[in-house]
Amino acid sequence: MNENFAPVFRLENTIRNYAWGSYDGLSLYAGIKQDTGKPSAEFWMGAHPDAPSSIILPEGNRLSLQKYIRDYPMKTLGEDVFSEFGDLPFLFKVLSASMPLSIQVHPDKAKAEEGFDREEKSGIPRSAPERNYKDRNHKPELAVALSRFSALCGFREAGEAATLLGPELRDYFGFDPLQAEASFRSLLGKALTLRDKDRTFLESRAIGRARELAKSDDAMAKIAGETALMCFQHYPHDPGALSPLFMVVHHLEPGQGLYVPPGIMHAYLKGTVLEIMATSDNVIRGGLTQKHIDVSDLLGTLDFRASPSLIDPESSDRKPWELSWKTPAREFSLSRLDIDESHNVKAETEGPEIFLCTDGSVSIACDSLIEKKNGMAAGKIGRSLEIAIGRGESAFIGASCKSCALRGKGRVYKAGVGGGS
């Protein structure tokens, strides 16, 4: 490999096959080749140790992106990102769901550090099913819809939740809308610790109430009831299926984004999205799952002051070809570039980036700053090998690329490091 070339490489990525995945979503909306004989849930792009991407070297060999970054941290991450994070700080995915994922919450940075240190001290193996904290990082995330997409995210206004629960369920949980946070905590604590016979009782009452709501002329009530019935269909006897009556149901059209900061309960329901997040495995579950649920940790991690954000993409006069979904996250950023054959696009790069082509075909070439070596002047501009990516293909752009020239005709999503707030 010629080290005078800027690091711009095509990627090979891993598909994660989970039961909740879809049989055609990755292919239909992102052009990713998938096995139609089993559900494909997530397409990972990045250096996460569970499924790191591979770079395709100019001579055709493959090398783990995780290893390449560790061997050449300044060339790939740049000094600022390396000193702050020590590794690629984001994981970029295409996610396609045909049924609800587990309800979950991610800790903030302080909670993650405390929880990780506590579980390490307790000697709980990181692979143990009861382990909540696999690392010391938080996990804000952004989902951008490629298809119509639905999700549960955040608590409803307490009065609205009380109305949807109805008199019988309100009395069962002692839900008082005037004591909003205390009532939500009490509801979750009771629902998630019910014995089997009590779960059967709750399921009967909840399904009855959901059927009433599904027949309502009120759109909000109807959606809440229909969503709860769908959750019970996929997860019978699971108290988490009641969640649409007290959690907000969001419906996104293609192009809309949903930003989820730490501390917010959420669950993706159906559809295909691009997802970008801080690299972390810290997940505390709250229903719609057979996996471990730590009720105490769940209640201790929830942030009732935090709220999700629905984000529409923004453009600028300076870059009319680029739309961006702006979030306060430092670890990641996401934008979309629409490339036309009538002109080349010159995109400035700031740190490591991953490009995903979802339509057409685009070639990428990067200008790089070559470090002083063997008498070569520091700061001299070097030219990378030009690569092309078609629909469903992706590329990694290292930090030593200072700008990218893109040409062709296609749509490319660009994942990078964020500016933060």
C-alpha positions in Angstrom: 0.0 0.0 0.0 1.5 3.4 -1.0 1.4 5.5 2.1 1.7 8.7 0.0 -1.9 8.2 -1.1 -4.7 9.6 0.9 -6.8 6.9 2.6 -10.0 6.5 0.5 -11.2 3.0 0.3 -14.2 1.0 -0.6 -15.7 -0.9 2.3 -17.1 -4.4 2.8 -19.6 -4.5 5.6 -21.5 -7.0 7.7 -25.3 -7.6 7.7 -26.7 -8.5 11.2 -29.6 -11.0 11.0 -32.1 -10.6 13.8 -35.6 -11.9 13.9 -37.2 -8.5 13.8 -35.4 -7.6 10.5 -37.1 -7.4 7.1 -36.7 -9.6 4.0 -36.3 -6.7 1.6 -35.9 -3.4 3.3 -32.1 -3.1 3.0 -32.2 -4.0 -0.7 -35.3 -2.0 -1.6 -34.3 1.3 0.1 -30.5 1.2 0.1 -29.6 -1.2 -2.7 -27.8 -3.5 -0.3 -27.6 -7.2 -1.4 -29.3 -9.4 1.2 -30.3 -13.0 1.6 -34.0 -13.0 1.0 -34.4 -16.3 2.8 -33.9 -14.8 6.2 -34.6 -11.4 7.9 -31.8 -8.9 7.5 -31.9 -6.3 10.3 -28.8 -4.1 10.3 -26.0 -3.2 7.9 -23.0 -2.0 9.9 -20.4 0.5 8.6 -17.6 1.4 10.9 -14.9 0.0 13.3 -17.1 -1.5 16.0 -15.3 -4.6 17.4 -18.4 -6.8 17.0 -18.6 -6.4 13.2 -15.9 -4.1 11.9 -16.0 -3.2 8.2 -13.1 -4.1 5.9 -11.3 -1.7 3.6 -10.5 -2.9 0.1 -6.8 -2.0 -0.6 -5.7 -0.8 -4.1 -4.1 -4.2 -4.8 -7.4 -5.9 -3.9 -6.6 -7.3 -0.5 -8.9 -6.8 2.5 -8.0 -5.3 5.9 -10.1 -4.7 9.0 -11.0 -1.0 9.3 -10.5 -1.4 13.0 -6.9 -2.6 12.5 -6.2 0.0 9.9 -7.3 2.8 12.2 -5.1 1.4 15.0 -2.1 1.1 12.7 -2.5 4.6 11.2 -4.5 6.7 13.8 -3.3 10.1 12.6 -3.9 9.3 8.9 -7.4 8.0 9.5 -8.7 9.9 12.6 -6.6 13.0 12.6 -5.0 14.5 15.7 -8.2 16.1 17.2 -10.4 13.0 16.9 -7.7 10.7 18.1 -6.9 12.8 21.2 -10.6 13.1 22.1 -11.9 9.6 21.3 -9.0 7.4 20.5 -11.0 5.6 17.8 -13.8 6.1 15.3 -16.4 7.7 17.5 -19.5 6.7 15.4 -21.2 3.6 14.1 -23.2 4.1 10.8 -26.0 1.6 10.0 -28.9 0.9 7.7 -31.6 -0.6 9.8 -34.8 -2.3 8.6 -37.5 -3.6 11.0 -40.6 -5.6 10.1 -41.7 -5.7 13.8 -40.9 -3.8 17.0 -37.5 -3.8 18.6 -37.1 -3.9 22.4 -38.0 -0.8 24.4 -34.7 0.6 25.6 -32.8 3.5 27.1 -29.2 4.5 26.9 -27.3 6.1 29.8 -25.7 9.5 29.7 -21.9 9.7 30.0 -21.8 10.0 33.8 -24.2 7.1 34.3 -22.3 5.0 31.8 -19.0 5.5 33.6 -20.5 4.8 37.0 -22.4 1.7 35.8 -19.4 0.3 33.9 -17.1 0.7 36.8 -19.7 -0.8 39.2 -20.2 -3.9 37.0 -16.5 -4.3 36.4 -15.9 -4.2 40.2 -18.6 -6.8 40.7 -16.9 -9.1 38.3 -19.9 -9.5 35.9 -18.5 -10.7 32.6 -19.0 -8.3 29.7 -20.7 -11.1 27.7 -23.1 -12.0 30.6 -26.8 -11.5 29.7 -27.4 -9.5 32.8 -24.6 -7.0 32.0 -26.0 -3.5 31.2 -22.7 -1.6 30.7 -20.2 -2.9 28.1 -18.2 0.4 28.0 -18.0 3.8 29.6 -19.6 5.8 26.8 -23.1 7.3 26.2 -25.1 6.5 23.1 -27.0 9.4 21.5 -28.4 8.4 18.1 -30.1 9.7 15.0 -32.5 7.8 12.7 -33.3 9.2 9.3 -36.2 7.5 7.4 -35.5 5.9 4.0 -39.1 4.5 4.0 -42.1 5.4 6.1 -41.0 4.7 9.6 -42.7 4.4 13.0 -41.2 4.5 16.5 -42.1 4.8 20.2 -40.0 7.6 21.7 -40.5 9.5 25.0 -43.4 9.7 27.4 -46.7 11.3 26.5 -48.0 14.3 28.4 -49.4 12.9 31.6 -53.0 14.0 31.0 -53.0 12.4 27.6 -51.5 9.2 29.0 -54.2 9.1 31.7 -56.9 9.5 29.0 -55.5 6.7 26.9 -55.1 4.3 29.8 -58.7 4.8 30.7 -60.3 4.5 34.2 -59.6 0.8 34.8 -55.9 0.9 33.9 -55.4 4.2 35.7 -56.8 2.7 38.9 -54.8 -0.5 38.4 -51.5 1.5 38.3 -52.6 4.4 40.6 -51.8 6.8 37.8 -52.2 10.4 38.8 -51.5 12.9 36.0 -50.8 15.6 38.6 -47.9 13.5 39.7 -46.4 12.9 36.3 -42.9 11.6 36.9 -43.9 9.6 40.0 -46.8 8.1 38.2 -44.7 7.0 35.2 -42.1 5.5 37.5 -44.7 3.7 39.4 -46.4 2.4 36.3 -43.1 1.0 34.9 -42.0 -0.4 38.2 -45.3 -2.3 38.7 -45.7 -3.4 35.0 -42.2 -4.8 34.6 -42.3 -6.8 37.9 -45.7 -8.5 37.5 -46.0 -12.3 38.2 -47.2 -14.4 35.3 -50.8 -14.6 36.5 -50.9 -10.8 36.9 -49.4 -10.3 33.5 -52.3 -12.3 32.0 -54.8 -10.1 33.9 -53.0 -6.9 32.7 -52.9 -8.2 29.1 -56.6 -8.9 29.1 -57.5 -5.4 30.3 -54.9 -3.7 28.1 -56.0 -5.4 24.9 -59.6 -4.6 25.7 -58.7 -0.9 26.2 -56.6 -0.9 23.0 -59.5 -2.3 21.0 -61.7 0.5 22.3 -59.1 3.1 21.2 -58.6 1.5 17.8 -62.3 2.2 17.0 -62.0 5.8 18.1 -62.7 8.7 15.8 -59.8 10.5 17.4 -56.7 9.9 15.3 -54.2 10.0 18.2 -56.3 7.5 20.2 -56.8 5.3 17.2 -53.1 5.1 16.5 -52.3 4.4 20.1 -54.8 1.5 20.2 -53.7 0.0 16.9 -50.0 0.2 17.9 -50.6 -1.5 21.3 -52.6 -4.3 19.6 -49.7 -4.8 17.1 -47.2 -4.9 20.0 -49.3 -7.5 21.9 -49.5 -9.5 18.6 -45.7 -9.7 18.4 -45.0 -9.9 22.1 -47.9 -11.6 23.9 -47.9 -11.5 27.7 -45.2 -8.7 27.6 -46.2 -5.7 29.7 -44.1 -3.5 27.4 -46.8 -3.9 24.7 -48.9 -1.5 26.8 -46.3 1.3 26.1 -48.1 3.0 23.2 -50.8 4.1 25.6 -48.2 6.2 27.6 -45.3 6.6 25.1 -45.5 8.9 22.0 -45.9 7.1 18.7 -43.9 8.9 16.0 -44.5 8.5 12.2 -41.7 9.7 10.0 -41.8 10.2 6.2 -38.7 9.6 4.1 -36.1 12.2 4.8 -37.3 13.1 8.3 -35.0 12.4 11.3 -35.5 11.4 14.9 -32.7 12.4 17.4 -32.7 10.4 20.6 -30.4 11.7 23.4 -29.5 9.6 26.4 -32.1 8.9 29.0 -35.1 8.5 26.7 -37.2 5.3 26.4 -37.6 4.4 22.8 -38.3 1.5 20.4 -38.3 1.4 16.7 -41.5 -0.2 15.4 -41.4 -0.6 11.6 -39.6 0.7 8.6 -36.1 1.3 7.1 -33.8 4.0 8.4 -30.2 5.2 8.3 -29.0 5.2 11.9 -25.9 6.9 13.3 -24.8 6.8 16.9 -22.0 7.1 19.3 -20.1 3.9 19.5 -21.4 2.1 22.6 -23.1 -1.2 23.6 -24.8 0.2 26.7 -28.5 -0.8 26.5 -31.0 -1.0 29.4 -34.2 -2.6 28.3 -37.8 -1.9 29.3 -40.0 -4.4 27.5 -40.8 -6.1 24.2 -38.0 -8.5 24.8 -37.0 -11.8 26.3 -33.7 -10.4 27.3 -32.6 -9.1 30.7 -34.6 -6.2 32.2 -33.0 -4.4 35.1 -36.0 -2.3 36.5 -33.9 -0.5 39.0 -31.3 0.6 36.5 -34.0 1.5 34.0 -35.7 3.8 36.4 -32.4 5.3 37.5 -31.3 6.0 33.9 -34.5 7.6 32.7 -34.3 11.4 32.2 -37.8 12.9 32.4 -36.4 16.3 31.4 -35.0 15.1 28.1 -37.0 14.9 24.9 -36.5 13.5 21.4 -36.3 15.9 18.4 -37.9 15.5 15.1 -35.4 16.9 12.6 -35.9 18.0 9.0 -32.8 18.3 6.8 -31.3 21.8 6.2 -29.5 23.1 3.2 -27.3 26.2 2.6 -26.8 28.5 -0.3 -23.1 27.7 -0.2 -23.7 23.9 -0.6 -27.0 23.6 -2.5 -26.2 19.9 -3.2 -26.0 19.0 0.5 -28.7 18.5 3.1 -27.8 18.1 6.8 -29.6 16.8 9.8 -28.2 18.9 12.7 -27.9 17.4 16.2 -25.9 18.4 19.3 -23.9 15.2 19.2 -20.2 15.6 19.1 -19.5 12.0 18.0 -21.4 12.1 14.7 -22.9 14.1 11.9 -25.0 13.1 8.9 -25.7 14.7 5.6 -26.9 13.8 2.1 -25.2 14.8 -1.1 -27.1 14.7 -4.4 -24.5 14.5 -7.2 -25.4 15.6 -10.8 -23.4 14.9 -14.0 -23.6 18.6 -14.9 -21.0 19.6 -12.2 -18.5 18.1 -9.8 -19.0 18.5 -6.1 -16.1 19.6 -3.9 -16.7 18.6 -0.3 -14.4 19.7 2.5 -13.7 16.9 5.0 -13.3 17.3 8.7 -12.0 14.1 10.2 -12.9 10.5 9.2 -16.0 10.0 7.1 -18.0 7.1 5.7 -20.0 7.6 2.4 -22.9 5.3 1.5 -24.4 5.5 -2.0 -28.1 4.7 -2.1 -28.8 5.6 -5.7 -26.8 5.9 -8.9 -23.0 5.8 -9.0 -20.4 8.3 -7.8 -16.6 8.4 -8.0 -14.6 9.9 -5.1 -11.1 11.3 -5.1 -9.4 13.1 -2.2 -6.7 15.7 -1.9 -4.4 15.0 1.1 -1.7 16.6 3.2 1.3 14.4 3.0 3.5 14.4 6.1 7.2 15.3 5.7 9.0 12.1 4.8 12.3 11.4 2.9 12.8 15.1 2.2 9.3 15.7 1.0 7.9 19.1 2.1 5.3 18.9 4.9 1.9 20.0 3.6 2.5 19.0 0.0 -0.7 18.0 -1.7 -0.9 14.4 -2.8 -3.6 12.8 -4.9 -5.5 9.6 -3.9 -6.5 6.8 -6.1 -10.0 7.5 -7.4 -12.6 5.0 -6.4 -16.2 4.5 -7.5 -19.2 3.4 -5.4 -22.5 2.3 -6.8 -25.9 1.7 -5.1 -25.6 -0.2 -1.9 -21.8 0.4 -1.7 -19.8 2.5 0.8 -16.4 4.1 1.2 -14.1 5.2 4.1 -12.4 8.6 3.9 -9.5 9.2 6.2 -8.7 12.5 8.0 -5.7 13.2 5.9 -8.1 13.8 3.0 -8.7 17.5 3.2 -11.3 17.7 0.4 -13.2 15.2 -1.7 -14.1 15.6 -5.4 -17.2 13.7 -6.3 -18.6 13.3 -9.8 -21.2 11.2 -11.5 -24.9 11.0 -10.8 -26.2 9.6 -7.6 -27.2 10.1 -4.0 -24.6 9.7 -1.2 -25.1 9.9 2.6 -22.0 11.2 4.4 -21.4 10.2 8.0 -18.7 12.0 10.0 -17.7 13.5 13.3 -20.0 16.2 14.7 -19.3 19.7 15.9 -21.4 19.3 19.1 -23.2 22.1 20.8 
